[in-house]
C-alpha cells in the first residue's frame, strides 16, 4: 500500500464487510475519512470521502492524468469504467468535472453494494454502476460514446486473459470517440513480457499508444503497476510526460521510438493465445 491502514474501523464500525468474504475496509491511519479497500489480500482502492480529488495510489494518479487531459479543465465528459472497485477515479472525475456522465461495471455484486452502502459517493454525480462481465458490458455500449474509457479489472491480483486481447481492445476502441483516451492499468514485473505484449496489442487496434510507470518498474526491478494510454488521435504526450515526471512517485513516459524498442518483436495477443496477467510476488503488498 505504501501507507498504513487499521483493521476493524470501517465507516460503520465493522471490519470485514458483511456478506463480502475476503474483502476488508481499512481506515487510513494517516488521513481522516479515508479508506483502503482490500480484496483477497490485494489493496484494490483508496478513497477519501471528504476530498475525492486526493488519489493515494500512484497508478491511479497516472490514470487521472489522462482524465485531466481528455478535455479542457472542468469540462464535463462521458466516461466508462471497467472494474468499479471503490469508484475512486469515477469520484475524481465527478469532482473535477461536474456534470460528467459516467457508467461503471463490476462483476462482484456484493462488493458494489457494500461500496454503495459504506463508501457512498456524491448523489449529485451522474454515475451509474452496473453488475456484469466487463467484456460483455463494453460490447453492448454504443460506438463513439465515450471520451474516456478506463480498464482496471483484476480477479484477485491478476487481469483475466479475455480482457487482454486484440478483440477486447477493439471493443474499447469502438466506443471511444475520435478525441477520446483509453487508460489501462497493467500489473507486471521482472521482464515485463506481459506489458510488452499488451502495448503491441493496443498498437494493433489504436494508432497512438504510450506507457507510463515508475523507472524501477520499467527496469524490471520491482513488480508494480504500469498505465497504458491510447487513442485514435495523437496523445497529449508532452503534458502526460510532464505530469508523470512531477508526480510524488516520479514516472517515465514511453512513446515513439522508446516504445518501439520496448515492444520490439512482440506480437499482439488474440483470444486464442491470451493468458492472465502475471501474479505478483507473495510479499509485494
C-alpha positions in Angstrom: 0.0 0.0 0.0 2.8 2.4 0.8 0.9 3.8 3.9 -0.8 2.4 7.0 -4.3 1.1 7.4 -6.0 -0.2 10.6 -8.5 -3.1 10.8 -11.9 -3.1 12.4 -12.6 0.5 11.8 -14.8 0.7 8.8 -17.2 3.7 8.3 -19.9 1.9 10.2 -17.6 0.3 12.8 -17.1 -3.0 11.1 -14.0 -4.8 9.8 -14.7 -7.4 7.1 -17.8 -6.2 5.3 -20.8 -8.5 6.0 -21.6 -10.7 3.0 -18.4 -10.0 1.1 -15.9 -12.7 2.1 -12.3 -11.9 1.6 -13.0 -8.1 1.5 -11.8 -5.6 4.1 -12.2 -1.9 4.6 -9.2 -0.4 6.4 -9.1 3.1 7.8 -6.2 5.2 6.5 -4.2 5.8 9.7 -2.7 8.9 8.1 -5.7 10.6 6.6 -9.1 11.1 8.2 -12.3 9.9 6.4 -10.2 7.8 4.0 -10.3 4.1 3.4 -8.4 1.3 1.8 -10.5 -1.4 0.0 -8.6 -4.7 0.2 -9.8 -7.8 -1.8 -8.3 -11.2 -1.2 -5.2 -9.5 0.3 -4.7 -7.1 -2.6 -5.1 -3.4 -1.9 -7.6 -2.5 -4.6 -8.7 1.0 -3.9 -8.2 4.0 -1.7 -10.9 6.7 -1.3 -11.0 10.0 0.6 -14.7 10.6 1.2 -14.1 14.3 2.1 -11.8 15.0 -0.9 -12.3 12.9 -4.0 -9.5 14.7 -5.8 -7.0 13.1 -3.5 -5.5 10.0 -5.1 -3.3 7.8 -2.9 -2.2 5.1 -5.4 0.3 6.4 -7.9 -1.1 4.4 -10.8 -4.5 6.0 -10.2 -2.9 9.4 -10.4 -1.5 8.4 -13.8 -4.9 7.4 -15.0 -6.2 10.7 -13.7 -3.6 12.5 -15.8 -5.4 11.1 -18.9 -8.7 12.1 -17.4 -7.4 15.6 -16.8 -6.2 16.0 -20.4 -9.0 14.4 -22.4 -10.9 17.8 -22.4 -10.4 21.3 -21.2 -10.2 21.6 -17.4 -13.6 21.4 -15.7 -15.5 20.4 -18.9 -17.9 17.5 -18.4 -17.1 14.3 -20.2 -18.6 10.9 -20.8 -16.6 8.2 -19.1 -16.8 4.4 -18.9 -15.1 2.4 -16.1 -14.4 -1.3 -16.4 -13.9 -2.5 -12.9 -15.6 -0.5 -10.3 -13.7 -1.2 -7.1 -14.4 1.7 -4.7 -15.0 4.0 -7.7 -12.0 6.1 -6.9 -11.5 7.5 -10.4 -15.2 8.0 -11.1 -15.4 10.1 -7.9 -12.4 12.1 -9.1 -14.0 12.8 -12.4 -17.3 13.8 -10.8 -15.4 16.1 -8.5 -13.1 17.7 -11.1 -15.5 17.7 -14.0 -19.0 18.4 -12.6 -21.8 17.3 -14.8 -19.9 14.4 -16.3 -21.9 11.3 -17.3 -20.3 8.2 -16.1 -21.1 4.5 -16.1 -19.1 1.7 -14.4 -19.4 -2.1 -14.3 -18.1 -4.7 -11.9 -18.8 -8.5 -11.8 -18.9 -8.5 -8.0 -22.4 -7.5 -7.0 -21.9 -7.8 -3.2 -18.8 -5.6 -3.4 -20.7 -3.0 -5.4 -23.5 -3.0 -2.9 -21.0 -2.7 0.0 -19.3 0.3 -1.6 -22.6 1.9 -2.3 -23.7 1.5 1.3 -20.5 2.1 3.2 -18.5 4.4 0.9 -21.3 6.5 -0.6 -20.5 8.9 -3.4 -21.9 12.3 -4.0 -25.6 11.9 -5.0 -25.3 14.8 -7.4 -22.8 12.8 -9.6 -24.3 11.4 -12.7 -22.8 7.9 -12.0 -24.5 4.6 -12.7 -23.0 1.3 -11.6 -24.0 -1.9 -13.2 -23.2 -5.6 -12.5 -21.8 -7.8 -15.2 -18.9 -9.0 -17.2 -16.7 -6.2 -18.4 -16.2 -7.5 -21.9 -19.8 -8.3 -22.5 -20.8 -4.9 -21.0 -18.4 -2.9 -23.2 -19.6 -4.8 -26.2 -23.2 -3.6 -25.5 -22.2 0.1 -25.4 -22.8 2.4 -28.4 -19.9 3.3 -30.8 -18.3 6.7 -30.3 -20.0 7.2 -26.9 -17.1 7.8 -24.5 -14.4 10.5 -24.1 -12.6 8.3 -21.5 -12.5 4.5 -21.1 -10.7 3.1 -18.1 -9.9 -0.6 -17.8 -8.9 -1.6 -14.3 -10.1 -5.1 -13.9 -8.5 -7.6 -11.6 -9.6 -11.0 -10.3 -7.6 -11.0 -7.1 -4.3 -9.6 -8.3 -4.5 -10.7 -11.9 -6.3 -9.4 -15.0 -8.3 -12.1 -16.7 -7.0 -13.3 -20.1 -10.1 -12.4 -22.0 -9.5 -8.7 -21.1 -6.0 -8.6 -22.6 -6.7 -9.4 -26.3 -7.0 -7.6 -29.6 -10.7 -8.5 -29.6 -11.2 -6.8 -26.2 -9.2 -3.7 -27.1 -11.2 -3.5 -30.3 -14.4 -3.2 -28.3 -12.9 -0.4 -26.2 -11.6 1.4 -29.3 -15.0 1.1 -30.9 -16.8 3.1 -28.1 -14.0 5.7 -27.8 -14.7 9.0 -29.5 -12.1 10.3 -32.0 -10.5 12.6 -29.5 -11.0 10.3 -26.5 -8.5 8.4 -24.4 -8.2 4.8 -23.2 -6.3 4.1 -20.0 -5.5 0.6 -19.0 -4.0 -0.5 -15.6 -1.4 -3.3 -16.0 0.2 -5.3 -13.2 3.6 -6.7 -14.2 7.3 -7.1 -13.2 10.7 -8.5 -14.0 11.0 -8.9 -17.8 7.6 -7.1 -18.4 6.7 -9.6 -21.1 3.0 -9.2 -20.4 3.2 -5.4 -20.6 5.3 -5.5 -23.9 2.6 -7.8 -25.4 -0.2 -5.5 -24.1 1.5 -2.5 -25.8 1.7 -4.5 -29.0 -1.9 -5.5 -28.7 -3.1 -1.9 -28.1 -1.0 -0.7 -31.1 -2.8 -3.3 -33.3 -6.0 -1.5 -32.6 -5.2 2.1 -31.9 -2.5 4.1 -33.7 -1.3 6.2 -30.8 0.0 4.5 -27.6 2.1 5.5 -24.7 3.1 3.8 -21.4 3.9 5.3 -18.1 5.4 3.8 -14.9 8.0 4.4 -12.2 11.5 3.9 -13.5 12.2 0.9 -11.2 9.2 -0.9 -12.6 10.2 -0.1 -16.2 13.6 -1.5 -15.4 12.1 -4.7 -14.0 13.5 -4.1 -10.5 10.1 -4.5 -8.8 6.6 -5.6 -9.5 4.0 -2.8 -9.9 1.5 -1.0 -12.0 2.0 0.4 -15.4 -0.6 2.6 -17.2 -1.1 2.3 -20.9 -2.8 5.3 -22.6 -4.0 5.1 -26.2 -6.3 6.9 -28.6 -7.3 7.4 -32.2 -5.5 10.7 -32.4 -2.1 11.9 -31.2 -1.8 11.8 -27.5 -1.2 14.9 -25.3 2.3 13.3 -24.7 4.1 16.4 -23.6 1.6 17.1 -20.8 1.4 13.4 -19.9 5.1 13.2 -19.6 5.4 16.4 -17.5 2.7 15.2 -15.1 4.3 11.8 -14.8 7.7 13.4 -14.1 6.3 15.8 -11.4 4.3 13.1 -9.6 5.3 12.3 -6.0 6.4 8.9 -7.3 8.2 10.2 -10.4 7.3 8.2 -13.5 8.6 7.9 -17.1 6.6 8.1 -20.3 7.5 5.7 -23.1 6.3 6.5 -26.6 7.6 6.7 -30.2 11.0 5.2 -30.7 11.3 4.3 -27.0 8.1 2.3 -27.1 9.2 0.8 -30.4 12.2 -0.6 -28.7 10.2 -1.7 -25.6 7.7 -3.6 -27.8 10.2 -4.9 -30.4 9.5 -8.5 -31.5 6.3 -8.9 -29.5 3.1 -10.0 -31.3 -0.4 -8.8 -30.5 -2.4 -11.1 -28.2 -5.6 -12.6 -29.5 -8.3 -14.5 -27.7 -6.8 -17.9 -28.8 -3.5 -17.3 -27.0 -4.4 -14.8 -24.2 -3.3 -15.6 -20.7 -4.0 -13.9 -17.3 -1.6 -11.2 -16.2 1.3 -12.5 -14.0 0.7 -13.0 -10.3 2.6 -10.6 -8.1 5.2 -12.0 -5.6 3.8 -13.0 -2.3 5.5 -10.1 -0.5 4.6 -7.3 -2.9 1.8 -6.0 -0.7 
